[in-house]
Amino acid sequence: MSVFVRFSSTKSISMPLEHPKNIDLKPGDYVKKAYRIPALRPAILASVLAVSCTATWAARSFTPQAGTWAITEELDGKPGRGLAIDVQGNTFFMQVFGYEQNGDATFYMATGQLDGDSITVPLMQYQGGRSFGSDARDAQELGSPGNVTVSFSNGLQGTVQFPGEPARAIQRFEMRSEDYLSRYWEKGKTRYFLSTMLDASENPHWFAGISVGKLTEDKQWKVWVSELRDYPGQTLDCTQVTGKDEYHCTSTETQTPNDPFPFVQSMRLRIANVDLVGVAEVISQGVKQTYSLNGAAVGGDDRGGIAACANWQDLYVGDISGCSATLTPSSGTWLVRDEVTFKPGRGIAIDVQNGMALAQVFNYLPNGDPTFHMGSGEYQRGKTSFGLNRYRGGRPLGGPSAIAELAQAVGDLTLDFVVLEPTAQSSSRIEGGIAFPDEVRKPMLRMAMEPGLLDAQSLLGQWWLRFDAESGNQRVIEAVTLSRVEGKDALSADGTVRCSRPNPRFLPQGVCVSNRDGKVYRASLFQQVGNRGSYALQVRDRHGNLLGLGDVPLE
């Protein structure tokens, strides 16, 4: 049984339709399980911020990772100020936790459209919204201390310039639990990623499954590369950079003469939460080239092979259901569902990464003053609970360096990422429940910031798709750009690929059809704001921005 695999628009090779038990996913399993996901609720549609712009914006070569960011020079392990950043497409949303001149904790908000890698917008402040345990209250605009400028150099680094201050370096805040370190660093359990290798022009050239882990018998770090070449793929030996989730890998084999498959000679990889970034040296047809690499995590903790649902302990995608694995929610801005009024109110920045959860609650005191509360704790089995604290005395805008101190411990914040149905419940990456101090549990959801949440327009962009022939045993893996909308379908420029959301009960799931060589091929994809899929990899969004971390420094 053979399969026709096309790695790019100009390269194609034939290979068996087999999958190594400890490396690759079984194609049929996850597509079937994806159809059991509950339909997206109308409340999520209501959470869209209808930000539209007719201007043409410069496309980015990366997407900033959503979550908590820190001012590099102020990252000292002590209470201070920071940023909760969320970028979806070209829409930028930031909440800043900081302090007034008198030392009181406060927060600011900034939103607008990124122009390439940077944005300058007013830094806004509000007052009069909800406090813990209060009745419903809409906040009122308090004013602006001036403009803020945020510029990104890649998905993990950038600069911020607050009013009255010079530009300061910022970076993505990183955290890991002891359990995570034990499982994935000490024991070397497997983590699996879908990845794309980009050429010098940032065009997708190769698609590969990449697994990082150790073999129990020798504790040697390994990288297993699948789908790039014939079964059983390729294995590289690696060393871990001390104290970092970063790996230098080289092949212990040499390419055989007349090998028709691409051969990975070396890799440098960095795992940053749910993203993989790096470079790879690949020999193809006797020519060695260096490619940049972006990847998205699918799951981790291989207990006897990662080809079956039951073997995952951690999942980072939204199209696999019915597993006992812990589903890691989408980091970024979250909203209480019944407080979505399109008026200023309170919000939550949730950051879950590597077994830890960090939350900032941007809300108000009983007297109406803006404030923030923050806490963190271990994240296990889809839920967490930890104390929320309010601080005072930190650095104000334009003020001297200062370390904040505890002002008040207000009680526990409880988060779960479970959707409660009348007769059942299910895990989710973009929905859940939240119980503030002195309040009952309320449904919450991940905020979506661009229009066309679940229509054909949101399918636009560039994808690596796995096409299977309806008859025969052929597969085509191809980078496809969906560039136009026709009715309810998203199409490639020449119309040879047509994608839609055929089932209204399961809108995140998409199906693509391609007619070639007298055969019909079908591919599945999963597209949902704040979510990812296990079977297709989106390379660029509808604006042409690369969905990866970009040129991140490597050791």
PLY file of the C-alpha trace (Angstrom):
ply
format ascii 1.0
element vertex 555
property float x
property float y
property float z
element edge 554
property int vertex1
property int vertex2
end_header
0.00 0.00 0.00
1.52 3.34 -1.01
0.74 7.00 -0.65
1.63 9.96 -2.80
3.09 12.68 -0.59
3.62 16.19 -1.86
5.83 18.20 0.50
5.57 21.45 -1.43
4.13 22.70 -4.68
7.24 21.58 -6.55
8.26 18.39 -4.72
6.53 15.02 -4.53
7.54 11.51 -3.51
5.91 8.13 -2.95
5.93 6.49 0.47
4.08 3.71 2.34
0.99 4.64 4.32
2.40 3.50 7.66
2.91 5.32 10.94
5.55 4.55 13.59
3.79 3.56 16.80
5.81 5.84 19.01
6.02 8.86 16.75
2.99 9.69 14.66
-0.73 10.12 15.19
-3.25 7.72 13.69
-5.06 9.77 11.06
-8.53 8.31 11.50
-8.79 8.40 15.29
-8.75 12.11 15.94
-10.97 13.14 13.06
-13.71 10.87 14.38
-13.31 12.08 17.96
-13.43 15.68 16.85
-17.06 15.30 15.81
-18.08 14.69 19.41
-17.11 18.20 20.45
-20.14 20.26 21.53
-21.30 23.00 19.19
-20.01 26.47 19.89
-22.44 28.39 22.06
-24.08 31.64 20.97
-22.44 33.40 23.92
-19.03 32.88 22.37
-20.24 34.59 19.24
-21.38 37.47 21.43
-17.88 37.83 22.84
-16.40 38.95 19.54
-15.08 42.49 19.55
-16.13 43.72 16.15
-12.87 45.43 15.26
-12.63 45.97 11.53
-10.16 47.95 9.51
-10.04 48.72 5.82
-6.37 49.72 5.77
-3.68 47.39 4.47
-1.33 46.31 7.24
2.18 44.91 6.90
2.23 41.16 7.58
4.32 39.92 10.50
6.83 37.07 10.41
5.57 35.85 13.82
2.65 36.09 16.23
3.26 37.27 19.83
2.43 34.53 22.31
-0.66 35.40 24.35
-0.31 35.59 28.12
1.69 37.42 30.77
4.65 39.53 29.69
7.24 41.10 31.98
9.46 44.17 31.76
12.87 42.55 31.51
14.76 44.88 33.84
11.99 44.55 36.46
11.86 40.75 36.38
13.31 40.07 39.84
10.88 37.59 41.40
9.24 40.31 43.51
5.78 41.91 43.14
5.69 44.67 40.55
4.00 45.63 37.32
3.48 43.72 34.11
1.43 43.22 30.98
-1.24 40.79 29.80
-0.96 40.74 25.99
-3.34 39.14 23.51
-2.84 39.34 19.73
-5.35 37.78 17.34
-4.69 38.49 13.69
-3.87 42.19 13.59
-5.94 43.03 16.67
-3.94 43.92 19.77
-5.37 43.92 23.30
-3.30 44.67 26.40
-4.07 45.08 30.08
-1.35 46.62 32.23
-1.21 46.04 35.97
0.60 48.86 37.74
0.38 51.50 40.46
-0.73 55.07 41.09
1.59 57.77 42.40
0.13 57.19 45.89
1.00 53.48 45.67
-2.49 52.11 45.02
-2.77 49.20 42.59
-4.47 50.07 39.31
-4.81 48.85 35.75
-4.83 50.30 32.24
-6.08 48.97 28.93
-4.88 49.50 25.35
-6.32 48.10 22.13
-6.06 48.71 18.41
-4.69 47.38 15.13
-1.05 46.38 14.85
0.82 47.92 11.92
3.37 45.22 11.24
5.25 44.58 14.48
4.22 47.65 16.50
1.33 49.77 17.73
0.86 53.17 19.38
-2.50 53.72 21.08
-3.93 55.56 24.10
-3.46 53.88 27.47
-6.94 54.03 28.99
-8.16 53.87 32.58
-11.65 53.15 33.92
-13.56 53.41 37.20
-16.81 52.32 38.82
-17.04 48.70 37.69
-17.70 45.52 39.67
-15.94 44.66 42.89
-15.87 41.14 44.34
-19.38 40.20 45.44
-21.03 43.37 44.12
-24.02 43.68 41.84
-23.68 44.33 38.11
-21.96 47.63 37.29
-20.62 49.04 34.05
-17.37 50.96 34.38
-16.91 54.49 33.07
-13.95 55.93 31.21
-11.62 57.75 33.59
-9.18 59.13 31.03
-5.75 58.48 29.59
-2.28 59.35 30.90
-0.99 59.29 27.30
-0.03 56.90 24.54
1.73 53.57 24.92
3.93 52.09 22.18
4.50 48.34 22.00
6.89 46.82 19.46
7.67 43.13 19.01
10.91 41.64 17.69
9.56 38.07 17.77
6.83 36.11 19.51
8.60 36.20 22.89
10.39 39.57 22.99
9.74 43.24 22.35
9.69 46.71 23.91
7.12 48.90 25.64
7.19 52.66 26.10
4.78 53.99 28.70
3.91 57.70 29.03
6.82 59.55 30.61
9.23 56.62 30.26
11.86 55.42 27.79
11.30 52.26 25.78
12.00 49.19 27.91
12.57 45.59 26.86
9.74 43.14 27.54
9.65 39.36 27.35
7.19 36.52 27.69
6.94 35.36 31.31
7.80 31.67 31.72
6.93 29.24 34.51
7.03 25.48 35.10
5.75 23.30 37.91
7.92 20.76 39.70
5.66 18.01 38.37
6.16 19.24 34.81
9.94 19.40 35.24
9.98 15.88 36.65
7.82 14.47 33.86
9.33 16.18 30.84
12.86 17.17 31.86
13.99 14.47 34.29
12.01 11.50 32.95
11.99 12.84 29.39
8.42 11.91 28.53
7.55 12.56 24.90
6.09 15.83 23.61
4.69 15.85 20.09
4.43 18.83 17.71
3.16 19.54 14.21
5.77 21.67 12.47
6.55 23.55 9.30
9.99 24.29 7.92
10.22 27.65 6.16
12.70 28.60 3.45
14.60 31.88 3.26
11.52 33.60 1.81
9.40 32.30 4.72
7.45 29.96 2.47
6.48 26.56 3.90
8.78 23.97 2.35
8.51 20.85 4.52
5.92 19.49 6.95
6.97 17.18 9.78
5.81 15.65 13.01
8.44 16.21 15.71
8.62 14.30 19.01
11.04 15.30 21.77
11.84 12.89 24.61
14.11 10.23 26.06
14.37 6.50 25.58
14.00 4.83 28.97
16.82 2.38 28.37
19.58 4.96 27.89
18.09 8.32 28.99
19.49 9.89 25.83
17.52 12.86 24.56
16.05 12.09 21.14
14.08 13.83 18.43
11.92 11.65 16.21
10.98 13.20 12.85
7.99 11.68 11.09
6.08 12.37 7.85
9.16 13.95 6.28
10.45 10.66 4.91
9.61 6.97 4.64
8.64 4.84 7.65
10.00 4.74 10.36
11.10 8.34 9.96
14.37 9.60 11.35
15.91 9.76 14.82
18.40 12.37 16.03
20.45 12.36 19.25
20.14 15.54 21.32
21.61 17.38 24.27
19.57 19.72 26.43
20.83 23.25 27.05
21.36 23.48 30.81
18.37 24.96 32.58
16.40 25.55 29.38
13.78 23.74 27.32
16.15 23.87 24.37
17.88 21.07 22.47
20.79 20.64 20.06
20.24 17.58 17.88
22.35 15.81 15.26
21.86 12.72 13.17
24.11 9.79 14.05
23.61 8.39 10.55
24.68 9.54 7.12
22.38 9.77 4.17
22.59 6.78 1.86
23.40 7.33 -1.82
20.39 8.00 -4.03
18.13 8.51 -0.99
14.98 10.12 -2.47
13.78 11.50 0.86
14.78 14.71 2.66
17.38 13.95 5.35
17.63 16.02 8.54
21.28 16.51 9.42
20.80 18.68 12.53
18.25 20.68 14.50
18.23 23.34 17.19
14.87 23.41 18.95
13.32 25.52 21.69
10.03 24.67 23.37
8.17 27.75 24.62
4.96 26.68 26.32
2.74 25.34 23.48
5.04 26.49 20.67
8.14 25.00 19.06
10.72 27.15 17.31
14.11 26.40 15.84
16.24 25.75 12.78
16.89 22.58 10.79
19.57 21.59 8.29
18.03 19.34 5.65
19.70 17.59 2.72
17.47 17.01 -0.28
18.63 15.83 -3.70
22.23 16.36 -2.61
21.72 19.99 -1.55
21.86 21.07 2.10
19.70 24.01 3.15
18.87 25.63 6.47
15.21 26.18 7.32
13.55 28.06 10.13
11.02 25.96 12.00
7.72 26.72 13.73
5.61 24.14 15.50
2.46 23.75 17.60
2.17 21.29 20.49
-0.37 18.47 20.23
0.21 16.50 23.42
2.67 15.02 25.85
3.56 12.13 28.18
3.88 9.04 26.05
2.92 5.98 28.09
3.62 3.30 25.52
3.04 5.19 22.29
1.39 8.48 21.37
-0.75 7.09 18.56
-3.80 6.49 20.77
-5.95 8.89 22.75
-5.53 7.06 26.05
-1.78 7.60 26.07
-1.85 11.38 26.43
-1.46 12.97 29.84
-1.38 16.55 28.54
-3.30 17.86 25.51
-2.92 21.24 23.80
-5.52 20.91 21.02
-9.28 21.28 20.86
-10.29 18.52 18.44
-9.58 15.50 20.65
-12.28 14.59 23.16
-13.08 11.68 25.40
-9.54 11.48 26.80
-8.51 11.29 30.44
-5.69 13.70 29.63
-5.41 17.16 31.14
-6.44 19.73 28.54
-4.34 22.90 28.76
-6.58 25.94 28.20
-5.82 28.80 25.87
-3.79 31.56 27.54
-4.99 35.12 27.06
-7.99 37.30 27.89
-11.08 35.66 29.39
-14.54 37.07 30.13
-17.38 36.16 32.46
-20.05 35.06 30.00
-23.02 36.91 31.51
-20.95 40.09 31.82
-20.36 40.43 28.06
-22.21 43.73 27.51
-19.75 45.47 25.14
-19.26 48.06 27.89
-16.19 48.49 30.12
-16.12 46.02 32.99
-13.86 43.50 34.62
-11.73 40.94 32.86
-9.37 38.10 33.56
-5.97 37.35 32.08
-5.29 33.62 32.44
-1.92 32.09 31.67
-1.59 28.31 31.89
1.75 26.86 30.92
3.84 23.86 31.86
1.71 22.78 34.83
1.28 26.26 36.32
-1.58 28.77 36.23
-1.26 32.54 36.71
-4.22 34.92 36.74
-4.68 38.67 36.94
-8.18 39.96 37.68
-8.71 43.52 36.46
-11.58 44.88 38.52
-12.60 47.60 40.99
-12.74 48.31 44.70
-16.11 48.92 46.42
-15.48 52.68 46.10
-15.11 52.31 42.31
-11.33 52.73 42.09
-9.64 50.51 39.48
-7.36 47.82 40.86
-5.97 44.39 40.09
-5.64 41.13 41.99
-3.17 38.40 41.13
-2.38 34.83 42.13
-0.83 31.62 40.88
-0.75 27.91 41.60
-0.29 24.48 40.10
-2.67 23.44 37.33
-3.79 19.82 37.39
-6.63 17.82 35.86
-8.34 20.80 34.26
-8.71 22.98 37.32
-6.86 25.06 39.89
-7.50 27.17 42.97
-5.19 29.69 44.61
-5.23 32.82 46.73
-5.73 36.24 45.14
-3.69 39.16 46.42
-3.80 42.91 45.98
-0.53 44.84 46.19
0.54 48.42 46.69
3.66 50.56 46.44
4.97 49.40 43.08
6.36 51.52 40.27
3.93 54.14 38.85
4.01 55.42 35.28
7.07 57.62 34.88
8.14 56.93 38.45
11.29 55.46 39.99
11.88 51.75 40.47
9.89 50.35 43.39
8.99 46.93 44.81
5.35 46.36 45.67
4.17 44.79 48.91
1.09 42.84 49.90
-1.89 45.07 50.64
-4.65 42.48 51.06
-5.26 38.77 50.63
-8.86 38.69 49.40
-9.57 34.95 49.20
-9.34 32.12 46.70
-9.91 32.19 42.96
-11.12 28.89 41.51
-10.81 28.11 37.80
-12.02 25.10 35.88
-12.07 24.44 32.17
-15.21 22.36 31.98
-18.42 23.02 30.07
-21.41 21.93 32.14
-24.27 20.47 30.10
-27.67 19.44 31.48
-26.73 15.76 31.29
-22.94 15.76 30.91
-19.78 17.80 31.05
-16.80 18.15 28.76
-13.33 19.68 28.92
-12.56 22.77 26.88
-9.63 24.99 25.98
-11.81 28.09 25.47
-14.66 27.72 27.98
-14.88 27.04 31.68
-15.98 28.34 35.03
-14.67 30.91 37.50
-15.47 31.54 41.15
-14.21 34.88 42.46
-13.90 35.47 46.22
-17.41 35.96 47.71
-19.06 34.83 44.45
-20.51 31.60 43.06
-19.11 29.83 40.01
-19.93 31.55 36.73
-19.32 30.39 33.15
-16.41 32.10 31.41
-15.03 32.07 27.89
-11.95 33.02 25.93
-12.32 36.44 24.30
-12.38 36.56 20.50
-11.35 39.84 18.91
-11.87 39.60 15.16
-15.06 39.37 13.12
-16.09 36.28 11.19
-15.57 34.00 14.15
-16.82 30.78 12.58
-17.57 31.59 8.95
-15.64 30.94 5.75
-13.56 34.10 6.19
-11.94 32.69 9.32
-10.66 29.71 7.31
-8.58 31.98 5.10
-4.82 31.73 5.41
-2.15 29.13 4.72
-2.43 25.53 5.93
-0.57 22.26 5.80
-3.36 19.78 4.96
-3.33 15.97 4.79
-5.49 14.98 1.83
-6.68 11.37 1.53
-8.15 10.00 -1.69
-11.77 8.88 -1.46
-10.80 5.78 -3.44
-7.47 4.02 -3.26
-4.77 4.52 -0.67
-3.12 7.75 -1.59
-2.32 10.75 0.56
-1.16 14.22 -0.43
0.37 16.47 2.21
0.30 19.96 0.80
0.72 23.60 1.80
-2.50 25.29 0.66
-3.33 29.00 0.70
-7.03 29.79 1.03
-7.31 33.31 -0.34
-10.94 34.02 -1.25
-14.50 33.36 -0.11
-17.29 32.11 -2.34
-20.58 31.71 -0.51
-19.90 29.58 2.56
-16.62 28.21 1.19
-13.01 29.33 1.39
-11.07 28.63 -1.81
-7.52 28.56 -3.06
-6.70 31.16 -5.73
-7.14 28.67 -8.58
-10.21 27.07 -7.04
-8.71 23.58 -6.86
-9.15 23.43 -3.08
-12.47 24.29 -1.45
-12.97 24.29 2.35
-16.15 24.70 4.38
-17.75 24.04 7.75
-20.32 21.44 6.67
-21.84 20.53 10.02
-23.60 23.40 11.86
-23.46 21.42 15.12
-19.66 21.23 14.99
-18.61 24.55 13.48
-14.90 24.48 14.43
-14.43 21.41 12.23
-13.69 22.10 8.57
-13.52 19.83 5.54
-11.49 20.58 2.41
-12.03 18.96 -0.97
-9.51 18.83 -3.82
-10.04 17.30 -7.26
-6.89 16.15 -9.03
-5.88 13.42 -11.44
-9.50 12.31 -11.73
-9.76 11.62 -7.99
-11.43 13.38 -5.10
-9.27 14.07 -2.04
-10.55 15.20 1.35
-8.75 16.79 4.29
-9.88 17.76 7.78
-8.94 20.89 9.68
-9.94 22.48 12.96
-10.15 26.27 13.26
-11.38 28.14 16.32
-10.17 31.37 17.93
-7.80 30.58 20.79
-7.63 26.93 19.81
-5.60 24.50 17.73
-6.09 21.18 15.98
-4.19 17.90 15.93
-4.40 17.08 12.24
-3.82 20.23 10.15
-1.33 23.02 10.86
-2.17 26.64 10.11
0.95 28.45 8.91
-0.45 31.96 8.27
-3.63 33.70 9.37
-6.09 35.48 7.07
-3.93 38.64 7.15
-0.79 36.80 6.04
0.87 36.83 9.48
2.96 33.77 10.32
1.50 31.79 13.23
4.74 31.04 15.02
7.34 32.67 17.23
9.65 33.84 14.45
13.31 34.68 14.89
13.72 33.75 18.56
17.33 33.66 19.85
18.70 30.14 20.27
21.67 29.01 22.33
0 1
1 2
2 3
3 4
4 5
5 6
6 7
7 8
8 9
9 10
10 11
11 12
12 13
13 14
14 15
15 16
16 17
17 18
18 19
19 20
20 21
21 22
22 23
23 24
24 25
25 26
26 27
27 28
28 29
29 30
30 31
31 32
32 33
33 34
34 35
35 36
36 37
37 38
38 39
39 40
40 41
41 42
42 43
43 44
44 45
45 46
46 47
47 48
48 49
49 50
50 51
51 52
52 53
53 54
54 55
55 56
56 57
57 58
58 59
59 60
60 61
61 62
62 63
63 64
64 65
65 66
66 67
67 68
68 69
69 70
70 71
71 72
72 73
73 74
74 75
75 76
76 77
77 78
78 79
79 80
80 81
81 82
82 83
83 84
84 85
85 86
86 87
87 88
88 89
89 90
90 91
91 92
92 93
93 94
94 95
95 96
96 97
97 98
98 99
99 100
100 101
101 102
102 103
103 104
104 105
105 106
106 107
107 108
108 109
109 110
110 111
111 112
112 113
113 114
114 115
115 116
116 117
117 118
118 119
119 120
120 121
121 122
122 123
123 124
124 125
125 126
126 127
127 128
128 129
129 130
130 131
131 132
132 133
133 134
134 135
135 136
136 137
137 138
138 139
139 140
140 141
141 142
142 143
143 144
144 145
145 146
146 147
147 148
148 149
149 150
150 151
151 152
152 153
153 154
154 155
155 156
156 157
157 158
158 159
159 160
160 161
161 162
162 163
163 164
164 165
165 166
166 167
167 168
168 169
169 170
170 171
171 172
172 173
173 174
174 175
175 176
176 177
177 178
178 179
179 180
180 181
181 182
182 183
183 184
184 185
185 186
186 187
187 188
188 189
189 190
190 191
191 192
192 193
193 194
194 195
195 196
196 197
197 198
198 199
199 200
200 201
201 202
202 203
203 204
204 205
205 206
206 207
207 208
208 209
209 210
210 211
211 212
212 213
213 214
214 215
215 216
216 217
217 218
218 219
219 220
220 221
221 222
222 223
223 224
224 225
225 226
226 227
227 228
228 229
229 230
230 231
231 232
232 233
233 234
234 235
235 236
236 237
237 238
238 239
239 240
240 241
241 242
242 243
243 244
244 245
245 246
246 247
247 248
248 249
249 250
250 251
251 252
252 253
253 254
254 255
255 256
256 257
257 258
258 259
259 260
260 261
261 262
262 263
263 264
264 265
265 266
266 267
267 268
268 269
269 270
270 271
271 272
272 273
273 274
274 275
275 276
276 277
277 278
278 279
279 280
280 281
281 282
282 283
283 284
284 285
285 286
286 287
287 288
288 289
289 290
290 291
291 292
292 293
293 294
294 295
295 296
296 297
297 298
298 299
299 300
300 301
301 302
302 303
303 304
304 305
305 306
306 307
307 308
308 309
309 310
310 311
311 312
312 313
313 314
314 315
315 316
316 317
317 318
318 319
319 320
320 321
321 322
322 323
323 324
324 325
325 326
326 327
327 328
328 329
329 330
330 331
331 332
332 333
333 334
334 335
335 336
336 337
337 338
338 339
339 340
340 341
341 342
342 343
343 344
344 345
345 346
346 347
347 348
348 349
349 350
350 351
351 352
352 353
353 354
354 355
355 356
356 357
357 358
358 359
359 360
360 361
361 362
362 363
363 364
364 365
365 366
366 367
367 368
368 369
369 370
370 371
371 372
372 373
373 374
374 375
375 376
376 377
377 378
378 379
379 380
380 381
381 382
382 383
383 384
384 385
385 386
386 387
387 388
388 389
389 390
390 391
391 392
392 393
393 394
394 395
395 396
396 397
397 398
398 399
399 400
400 401
401 402
402 403
403 404
404 405
405 406
406 407
407 408
408 409
409 410
410 411
411 412
412 413
413 414
414 415
415 416
416 417
417 418
418 419
419 420
420 421
421 422
422 423
423 424
424 425
425 426
426 427
427 428
428 429
429 430
430 431
431 432
432 433
433 434
434 435
435 436
436 437
437 438
438 439
439 440
440 441
441 442
442 443
443 444
444 445
445 446
446 447
447 448
448 449
449 450
450 451
451 452
452 453
453 454
454 455
455 456
456 457
457 458
458 459
459 460
460 461
461 462
462 463
463 464
464 465
465 466
466 467
467 468
468 469
469 470
470 471
471 472
472 473
473 474
474 475
475 476
476 477
477 478
478 479
479 480
480 481
481 482
482 483
483 484
484 485
485 486
486 487
487 488
488 489
489 490
490 491
491 492
492 493
493 494
494 495
495 496
496 497
497 498
498 499
499 500
500 501
501 502
502 503
503 504
504 505
505 506
506 507
507 508
508 509
509 510
510 511
511 512
512 513
513 514
514 515
515 516
516 517
517 518
518 519
519 520
520 521
521 522
522 523
523 524
524 525
525 526
526 527
527 528
528 529
529 530
530 531
531 532
532 533
533 534
534 535
535 536
536 537
537 538
538 539
539 540
540 541
541 542
542 543
543 544
544 545
545 546
546 547
547 548
548 549
549 550
550 551
551 552
552 553
553 554
